[in-house]
């Protein structure tokens, strides 16, 4: 079954599109009324493909698409009267990460749905088979997750009088450690992950970077210069008193 999230501010269009997909027999359908609801359901429903309108209240389709591709990358097909071939909105949507587009025809939707629904169904099925490009907008996604991580650390500050010291962490007083595994494309992702973190980040970070051993030392030294944390290559067992270390 292909999970499809239909996003449109028109109740009629949501109902028509949901009926179209449900009648095919190989789709599981959920709906959202605007970009805010779509963003929440992208996290909860985890659709294989999302159909997304442009003009919507609260958060329009392009703003929603931008957030989705950073927070939870999803195959998105723009479905709007504005997303015709050559339209500025179409170009912007494709730049943000949409995989395809379908232009709604003019006139009453209930009278024209049977004309363009087969095209949309075919594009959704093709999109569901496409592999998501994990490297697209990678730096933005890593920065977003790094900020979320630091925000979680800041919330913990309100519950504690102070962060655990390095000595306390080494003695096992800290209850958390951050584990990072990376391979091809890892060095720029590590730049984006570590550089926003402040020097008082509360937990040690252990990084397993898949690359020749002769490169991990220079990489650790470069990251140590770029970010506020202390970064070093770990070649022998040591207490987790450093901020970030490579194994």
PyMOL commands that set and color helices and strands:
alter all, ss='L'
color gray80, all
select helices_A, chain A and resi 11-22+35-44+61-71+88-96+109-129+138-157+166-170+186-195+213-226
alter helices_A, ss='H'
color red, helices_A
select strands_A, chain A and resi 2-7+27-32+49-52+75-80+100-103+177-182+204-209+231-233+244-246
alter strands_A, ss='S'
color yellow, strands_A
deselect
rebuild
show_as cartoon
